[in-house]
Amino acid sequence: MTTVQKHDADAVSLSGYIIDPLYNPKNGDIDPNVGLPGQFPYTRGVHETMYRSRLWTMRQFAGFGSADDTNARFKYLLENAKGGKTNTGLSTAFDLPTLMGRDSTDPLSAGEVGRCGVAIDTIDDMHRLYADIPIDKVTVSQTINGPACVIWAMYLAMATERGIDWNSLGGTLQNDILKEFHSQNEFIYPPEASVKLVVDTIEFATNKTKKWNSISISGYHIREAGSTATQELAFTLRDGMEYVEACMKRGLDVDTFAPRLSFFFNSHNEFFEEICKLRAARRIWAHAMRDRFSSKNERSWLMRTHVQTAGCSLTEQQPLNNIVRVAYQAMAGVLGGCQSLHTDSMDETLGLPTETAVRVALRTQQILAHETGVHRTVDPLAGSYFVESLTDQMESDANKLIAEIDDLGGVVQGIHKGYFRRSIAEASYRFGQELEAGDRIIVGVNAYPDGNDDAQVNLLQIPHSVETIQCELLNDFLKTRDDDAAMAALDTIRETARSDQNIMTSLVEASLARCTLGEMVQAMADVFGRYGGGPEW
């Protein structure tokens, strides 16, 4: 009788080779700086089994037009994720007025409503945005920074009106205001007040929610602004350390909030550099949390990260080539050990993604997950002479930059001294010089231009009616609310801000009282001021 041996399907390659769950040096001599998956210093990943037990979350970014438009796209993404072992989360992009804390009817919002994301002015918009979506079962990420505390308050208030327990809500608020001063410029208040509001959200999440991640510390936008991979690594982690220091100064025990801090990195074209950046990031963060901040809880040492492929690497020339770029960048993110991943759409450099482009972007992740075998063993590149050497080098170089920021007095002082903007500008200039000299090749841009004149993709157009209807909805909303209750709630926000108390409760109550995003943001600006002293963006 022949005995048929059964194997876990995830352990068998397409050629029939049995693949071990984990590979280590044959002599058993494990470098402590590399370690084992799920063990300090987490160079090889934050989980012992990584993708063998659970694939990364495929968290596709979506947001355009009205709340109803984006709600339909969310449902489309969820429907297209069915089948296989896909874990899908929703990631919300907001339009420029919302990102800057302006209502759609604000004169400065004209022409921008619903253009680069979804327009959210009120709690009613929040209800429409997540209508018929089980937010107690699907994780939700919100890419919002300056008015993050207000948007989150609206989300919590919406959950309250739907009868959903806050402790069942899972998701992440981007909420990293420091990188806005470095790169993206979507700040509202001065740095000191801005950090105070971030600490308020972290404290509130620690005390009021069990699963919500109150901040995603982001290097993505730093890289998009032109930084090097090492600058992205160092500046992001030092921003995270600044938040930890501010929370501890507030009196929070580091081990009560640190386990729910998360990170967000870019995955660019330099394949191995991106992999090593993530490996070095986990190691630096683990040492910082244990040694710099004396954290005792091992969960506080874990650096959990979301990765998005590099929007700035996409080209309007030959946009179909972007599918290939995104696939390699996505694989780098996975081989680097990310927990969730967004793949850009091929047409994003030309406009908001069409449904076809979004489906291809999602299918890229699903092909990576189900057809390439990258999940069969944990950290397959560990022990590579090149990978380990580059990881060590990036860690060392990043720690030197972190020490420079420490010497400046920290991140806020570095902002005031222009350190971050100057460093990123210099790196971006060097990249441009290399491109112009032909030392760096971008296919379809400065080499291989055949086909550049061909129209290759259809574009998504946002009609002006989106802005007209959104403004009409906001005006109708204001006509039907209790103005006295709304004004009283805004006064409470101002009083809370002046007293230096946690602002979140007053913002949730103001959302329930039908205050608008712009009103709540301005109430805090009445106390904190706007950075630069004027009403400009």
VEXLUM-830675 format. One line per 2 residues: number of its first residue (from 1); their letters; for each residue x, y, z of C-alpha. Coordinates in steps of 0.2 Angstrom, whole numbers, padded with zeros to 4 digits. Layout:
! VEXLUM-830675
NUM> A> X/Y/Z ~ ...
! end
This chain:
! VEXLUM-830675
1> MT> 0000/0000/0000 ~ 0006/0017/-0005
3> TV> 0005/0031/0009 ~ 0000/0047/0002
5> QK> 0008/0061/0012 ~ -0002/0077/0014
7> HD> 0005/0094/0015 ~ -0001/0111/0018
9> AD> -0005/0119/0001 ~ 0004/0134/0006
11> AV> 0020/0124/0009 ~ 0021/0117/-0009
13> SL> 0027/0127/-0024 ~ 0020/0125/-0041
15> SG> 0034/0113/-0045 ~ 0030/0102/-0030
17> YI> 0044/0107/-0019 ~ 0041/0107/-0001
19> ID> 0045/0124/0007 ~ 0049/0125/0025
21> PL> 0039/0139/0035 ~ 0055/0147/0040
23> YN> 0073/0146/0035 ~ 0088/0150/0046
25> PK> 0107/0147/0045 ~ 0111/0129/0044
27> NG> 0124/0130/0058 ~ 0110/0137/0069
29> DI> 0120/0153/0073 ~ 0107/0166/0072
31> DP> 0114/0184/0072 ~ 0105/0193/0086
33> NV> 0103/0209/0075 ~ 0093/0199/0063
35> GL> 0084/0187/0075 ~ 0069/0177/0071
37> PG> 0052/0183/0065 ~ 0041/0189/0079
39> QF> 0055/0192/0090 ~ 0065/0207/0095
41> PY> 0072/0217/0086 ~ 0059/0211/0073
43> TR> 0071/0213/0058 ~ 0062/0198/0050
45> GV> 0044/0204/0054 ~ 0032/0207/0068
47> HE> 0023/0191/0067 ~ 0031/0173/0069
49> TM> 0021/0166/0054 ~ 0018/0182/0044
51> YR> 0008/0179/0028 ~ 0008/0160/0030
53> SR> -0006/0162/0043 ~ -0014/0178/0036
55> LW> -0011/0188/0021 ~ -0008/0207/0022
57> TM> -0023/0218/0021 ~ -0027/0225/0004
59> RQ> -0032/0242/0009 ~ -0036/0251/-0007
61> FA> -0037/0270/-0007 ~ -0053/0278/-0013
63> GF> -0062/0294/-0012 ~ -0069/0306/-0025
65> GS> -0084/0317/-0028 ~ -0098/0316/-0016
67> AD> -0100/0305/-0001 ~ -0112/0294/-0012
69> DT> -0100/0293/-0026 ~ -0086/0286/-0014
71> NA> -0098/0275/-0005 ~ -0102/0266/-0022
73> RF> -0083/0264/-0025 ~ -0081/0257/-0008
75> KY> -0094/0244/-0011 ~ -0086/0240/-0028
77> LL> -0069/0237/-0020 ~ -0077/0226/-0007
79> EN> -0087/0216/-0020 ~ -0071/0214/-0031
81> AK> -0061/0207/-0016 ~ -0073/0192/-0013
83> GG> -0065/0175/-0015 ~ -0048/0168/-0010
85> KT> -0041/0174/0006 ~ -0041/0192/0003
87> NT> -0042/0204/0019 ~ -0049/0220/0013
89> GL> -0050/0237/0022 ~ -0056/0254/0016
91> ST> -0045/0269/0015 ~ -0053/0286/0012
93> AF> -0046/0300/0002 ~ -0053/0317/0006
95> DL> -0054/0332/-0006 ~ -0042/0348/-0003
97> PT> -0055/0358/0006 ~ -0059/0344/0019
99> LM> -0040/0342/0021 ~ -0038/0360/0025
101> GR> -0053/0361/0036 ~ -0064/0371/0025
103> DS> -0082/0369/0021 ~ -0087/0366/0003
105> TD> -0096/0383/0003 ~ -0080/0392/0009
107> PL> -0074/0404/-0005 ~ -0057/0396/-0005
109> SA> -0065/0379/-0009 ~ -0072/0385/-0026
111> GE> -0066/0373/-0039 ~ -0059/0360/-0028
113> VG> -0074/0352/-0020 ~ -0074/0333/-0023
115> RC> -0059/0334/-0035 ~ -0044/0325/-0027
117> GV> -0055/0315/-0014 ~ -0072/0315/-0006
119> AI> -0080/0331/0001 ~ -0085/0329/0019
121> DT> -0093/0344/0028 ~ -0105/0337/0041
123> ID> -0110/0321/0051 ~ -0124/0318/0037
125> DM> -0110/0317/0024 ~ -0101/0304/0035
127> HR> -0117/0294/0036 ~ -0118/0294/0017
129> LY> -0100/0290/0015 ~ -0101/0274/0025
131> AD> -0120/0269/0021 ~ -0123/0251/0022
133> IP> -0105/0247/0026 ~ -0103/0237/0042
135> ID> -0090/0248/0050 ~ -0089/0237/0065
137> KV> -0083/0223/0054 ~ -0073/0232/0040
139> TV> -0057/0241/0045 ~ -0057/0259/0039
141> SQ> -0042/0271/0036 ~ -0044/0289/0035
143> TI> -0031/0300/0026 ~ -0033/0316/0036
145> NG> -0021/0326/0046 ~ -0024/0345/0050
147> PA> -0043/0342/0054 ~ -0040/0324/0059
149> CV> -0048/0326/0076 ~ -0063/0334/0069
151> IW> -0066/0320/0055 ~ -0063/0307/0068
153> AM> -0076/0315/0080 ~ -0088/0315/0066
155> YL> -0085/0296/0063 ~ -0087/0292/0081
157> AM> -0103/0303/0082 ~ -0109/0294/0066
159> AT> -0106/0277/0074 ~ -0115/0283/0090
161> ER> -0131/0287/0079 ~ -0130/0270/0071
163> GI> -0129/0262/0088 ~ -0112/0255/0085
165> DW> -0101/0252/0100 ~ -0084/0262/0098
167> NS> -0075/0247/0105 ~ -0080/0237/0089
169> LG> -0073/0250/0077 ~ -0057/0245/0069
171> GT> -0046/0257/0058 ~ -0033/0270/0058
173> LQ> -0033/0289/0058 ~ -0017/0295/0048
175> ND> -0016/0311/0059 ~ 0003/0313/0057
177> IL> 0004/0332/0057 ~ 0023/0334/0058
179> KE> 0026/0327/0041 ~ 0014/0340/0034
181> FH> 0027/0354/0040 ~ 0041/0344/0031
183> SQ> 0032/0340/0015 ~ 0014/0341/0011
185> NE> 0009/0358/0018 ~ -0008/0353/0023
187> FI> -0007/0360/0041 ~ -0019/0372/0049
189> YP> -0012/0377/0067 ~ 0006/0380/0073
191> PE> 0017/0365/0076 ~ 0015/0365/0095
193> AS> -0004/0366/0095 ~ -0005/0353/0081
195> VK> 0005/0341/0091 ~ -0006/0344/0106
197> LV> -0021/0339/0096 ~ -0012/0323/0090
199> VD> -0009/0319/0108 ~ -0027/0322/0112
201> TI> -0033/0309/0099 ~ -0020/0296/0106
203> EF> -0026/0299/0124 ~ -0044/0298/0119
205> AT> -0042/0282/0108 ~ -0032/0274/0123
207> NK> -0046/0278/0135 ~ -0062/0276/0124
209> TK> -0058/0263/0110 ~ -0050/0246/0111
211> KW> -0045/0243/0093 ~ -0044/0260/0084
213> NS> -0026/0266/0079 ~ -0026/0285/0083
215> IS> -0011/0289/0072 ~ -0002/0282/0056
217> IS> 0015/0290/0057 ~ 0019/0293/0038
219> GY> 0035/0293/0028 ~ 0025/0292/0012
221> HI> 0023/0310/0009 ~ 0041/0314/0014
223> RE> 0046/0302/0000 ~ 0034/0309/-0012
225> AG> 0041/0327/-0009 ~ 0058/0321/-0015
227> ST> 0067/0313/0000 ~ 0079/0299/-0001
229> AT> 0074/0282/0006 ~ 0085/0285/0021
231> QE> 0078/0302/0025 ~ 0061/0295/0024
233> LA> 0066/0281/0036 ~ 0074/0293/0048
235> FT> 0062/0308/0048 ~ 0047/0296/0050
237> LR> 0054/0287/0065 ~ 0060/0303/0073
239> DG> 0042/0310/0071 ~ 0035/0295/0079
241> ME> 0048/0297/0094 ~ 0042/0315/0095
243> YV> 0024/0310/0098 ~ 0029/0297/0110
245> EA> 0038/0310/0120 ~ 0023/0322/0119
247> CM> 0012/0308/0126 ~ 0023/0304/0140
249> KR> 0025/0322/0144 ~ 0006/0322/0145
251> GL> 0007/0309/0158 ~ 0002/0294/0148
253> DV> 0011/0277/0152 ~ 0020/0272/0136
255> DT> 0014/0254/0136 ~ -0004/0260/0136
257> FA> -0004/0269/0119 ~ 0012/0263/0110
259> PR> 0005/0246/0105 ~ -0008/0255/0094
261> LS> 0004/0267/0085 ~ 0006/0262/0067
263> FF> 0017/0268/0052 ~ 0015/0271/0034
265> FN> 0029/0270/0021 ~ 0032/0273/0003
267> SH> 0038/0259/-0009 ~ 0048/0266/-0023
269> NE> 0057/0259/-0038 ~ 0074/0254/-0030
271> FF> 0068/0237/-0026 ~ 0080/0230/-0013
273> EE> 0082/0247/-0005 ~ 0064/0248/-0001
275> IC> 0064/0230/0007 ~ 0079/0235/0018
277> KL> 0071/0251/0023 ~ 0056/0242/0031
279> RA> 0068/0229/0039 ~ 0079/0243/0046
281> AR> 0063/0253/0052 ~ 0057/0239/0063
283> RI> 0074/0237/0071 ~ 0077/0255/0074
285> WA> 0059/0257/0082 ~ 0061/0242/0093
287> HA> 0077/0248/0100 ~ 0070/0265/0103
289> MR> 0054/0259/0111 ~ 0064/0247/0123
291> DR> 0080/0257/0126 ~ 0075/0276/0123
293> FS> 0058/0275/0131 ~ 0060/0261/0143
295> SK> 0044/0252/0137 ~ 0041/0235/0145
297> NE> 0027/0228/0134 ~ 0034/0219/0119
299> RS> 0019/0224/0109 ~ 0025/0242/0111
301> WL> 0041/0237/0102 ~ 0032/0231/0086
303> MR> 0032/0243/0071 ~ 0016/0239/0061
305> TH> 0016/0247/0044 ~ 0005/0251/0029
307> VQ> 0014/0253/0013 ~ 0008/0262/-0003
309> TA> 0017/0261/-0020 ~ 0025/0277/-0025
311> GC> 0013/0289/-0033 ~ 0028/0301/-0038
313> SL> 0036/0287/-0048 ~ 0021/0285/-0060
315> TE> 0022/0293/-0077 ~ 0009/0302/-0088
317> QQ> 0019/0295/-0103 ~ 0015/0277/-0107
319> PL> 0004/0275/-0092 ~ 0001/0257/-0095
321> NN> 0020/0255/-0089 ~ 0014/0260/-0072
323> IV> 0006/0243/-0069 ~ 0023/0236/-0070
325> RV> 0031/0249/-0059 ~ 0017/0246/-0046
327> AY> 0019/0227/-0046 ~ 0037/0228/-0042
329> QA> 0035/0241/-0029 ~ 0021/0230/-0021
331> MA> 0032/0215/-0021 ~ 0045/0225/-0012
333> GV> 0033/0230/0001 ~ 0027/0212/0004
335> LG> 0045/0206/0005 ~ 0049/0220/0017
337> GC> 0035/0213/0029 ~ 0021/0226/0028
339> QS> 0004/0223/0037 ~ -0006/0231/0024
341> LH> -0004/0237/0006 ~ -0011/0250/-0006
343> TD> -0007/0248/-0025 ~ -0008/0264/-0035
345> SM> -0019/0264/-0051 ~ -0010/0266/-0068
347> DE> -0019/0282/-0072 ~ -0017/0292/-0056
349> TL> -0004/0304/-0063 ~ -0017/0309/-0075
351> GL> -0032/0310/-0064 ~ -0043/0301/-0052
353> PT> -0043/0282/-0055 ~ -0056/0274/-0066
355> ET> -0065/0258/-0060 ~ -0055/0248/-0073
357> AV> -0038/0255/-0066 ~ -0044/0252/-0048
359> RV> -0048/0234/-0052 ~ -0031/0231/-0061
361> AL> -0023/0239/-0045 ~ -0032/0227/-0034
363> RT> -0029/0212/-0045 ~ -0010/0216/-0044
365> QQ> -0011/0213/-0026 ~ -0021/0197/-0028
367> IL> -0009/0190/-0041 ~ 0005/0194/-0029
369> AH> -0004/0185/-0015 ~ -0011/0170/-0024
371> ET> 0001/0166/-0039 ~ 0019/0171/-0034
373> GV> 0021/0160/-0018 ~ 0029/0175/-0008
375> HR> 0018/0170/0007 ~ 0025/0152/0008
377> TV> 0040/0155/0019 ~ 0043/0169/0032
379> DP> 0055/0183/0026 ~ 0063/0174/0012
381> LA> 0077/0186/0009 ~ 0084/0185/0026
383> GS> 0103/0180/0026 ~ 0106/0187/0009
385> YF> 0123/0195/0010 ~ 0117/0210/0000
387> VE> 0100/0212/0010 ~ 0108/0211/0027
389> SL> 0122/0223/0023 ~ 0111/0236/0015
391> TD> 0099/0234/0030 ~ 0113/0238/0042
393> QM> 0119/0252/0032 ~ 0102/0260/0031
395> ES> 0100/0258/0050 ~ 0116/0266/0053
397> DA> 0113/0281/0041 ~ 0096/0284/0048
399> NK> 0102/0284/0066 ~ 0114/0297/0062
401> LI> 0100/0308/0055 ~ 0090/0304/0070
403> AE> 0104/0310/0081 ~ 0105/0326/0071
405> ID> 0087/0330/0074 ~ 0090/0326/0093
407> DL> 0104/0339/0093 ~ 0092/0352/0085
409> GG> 0081/0350/0100 ~ 0068/0338/0092
411> VV> 0056/0338/0077 ~ 0047/0354/0081
413> QG> 0063/0364/0083 ~ 0069/0356/0067
415> IH> 0053/0363/0058 ~ 0056/0380/0065
417> KG> 0074/0380/0059 ~ 0070/0373/0042
419> YF> 0080/0357/0043 ~ 0067/0345/0035
421> RR> 0062/0356/0021 ~ 0080/0360/0017
423> SI> 0086/0342/0017 ~ 0072/0336/0006
425> AE> 0074/0350/-0006 ~ 0092/0346/-0008
427> AS> 0088/0327/-0011 ~ 0075/0332/-0024
429> YR> 0087/0343/-0033 ~ 0100/0330/-0034
431> FG> 0087/0318/-0041 ~ 0082/0331/-0054
433> QE> 0100/0334/-0059 ~ 0103/0315/-0061
435> LE> 0087/0314/-0072 ~ 0092/0328/-0083
437> AG> 0110/0321/-0085 ~ 0103/0304/-0090
439> DR> 0112/0296/-0076 ~ 0095/0290/-0070
441> II> 0083/0282/-0083 ~ 0064/0284/-0082
443> VG> 0057/0273/-0096 ~ 0046/0284/-0107
445> VN> 0052/0300/-0100 ~ 0070/0302/-0104
447> AY> 0072/0286/-0113 ~ 0062/0274/-0124
449> PD> 0049/0288/-0129 ~ 0041/0277/-0143
451> GN> 0022/0278/-0140 ~ 0021/0293/-0129
453> DD> 0009/0302/-0141 ~ -0003/0288/-0141
455> AQ> -0019/0290/-0130 ~ -0019/0274/-0119
457> VN> -0031/0276/-0105 ~ -0048/0284/-0102
459> LL> -0049/0297/-0088 ~ -0062/0299/-0074
461> QI> -0070/0317/-0075 ~ -0078/0325/-0060
463> PH> -0092/0336/-0066 ~ -0095/0353/-0058
465> SV> -0112/0347/-0052 ~ -0103/0338/-0038
467> ET> -0098/0355/-0030 ~ -0115/0363/-0034
469> IQ> -0125/0348/-0026 ~ -0113/0347/-0011
471> CE> -0115/0366/-0007 ~ -0134/0364/-0008
473> LL> -0134/0349/0004 ~ -0123/0359/0016
475> ND> -0135/0374/0015 ~ -0150/0363/0018
477> FL> -0141/0355/0033 ~ -0138/0372/0041
479> KT> -0156/0377/0038 ~ -0163/0362/0048
481> RD> -0152/0362/0063 ~ -0154/0370/0080
483> DD> -0142/0385/0078 ~ -0142/0389/0097
485> AA> -0136/0371/0101 ~ -0123/0372/0087
487> MA> -0116/0389/0093 ~ -0116/0383/0111
489> AL> -0106/0367/0106 ~ -0093/0379/0096
491> DT> -0091/0389/0112 ~ -0087/0373/0122
493> IR> -0074/0369/0109 ~ -0066/0386/0112
495> ET> -0067/0385/0131 ~ -0059/0367/0130
497> AR> -0045/0373/0119 ~ -0041/0388/0130
499> SD> -0041/0376/0146 ~ -0029/0365/0137
501> QN> -0040/0350/0141 ~ -0043/0335/0129
503> IM> -0053/0342/0114 ~ -0061/0326/0108
505> TS> -0077/0325/0119 ~ -0081/0343/0114
507> LV> -0079/0339/0095 ~ -0090/0323/0096
509> EA> -0103/0333/0105 ~ -0102/0347/0092
511> SL> -0103/0334/0078 ~ -0119/0328/0086
513> AR> -0125/0346/0088 ~ -0123/0347/0069
515> CT> -0108/0359/0068 ~ -0099/0358/0052
517> LG> -0081/0354/0049 ~ -0076/0372/0045
519> EM> -0085/0378/0060 ~ -0076/0366/0072
521> VQ> -0059/0369/0064 ~ -0062/0388/0065
523> AM> -0067/0387/0083 ~ -0050/0379/0087
525> AD> -0041/0392/0076 ~ -0049/0406/0086
527> VF> -0038/0400/0101 ~ -0023/0392/0092
529> GR> -0022/0403/0077 ~ -0017/0398/0060
531> YG> 0001/0394/0055 ~ 0007/0409/0047
533> GG> -0005/0421/0055 ~ -0017/0422/0040
535> PE> -0032/0414/0032 ~ -0022/0406/0018
537> W> -0021/0388/0014
! end
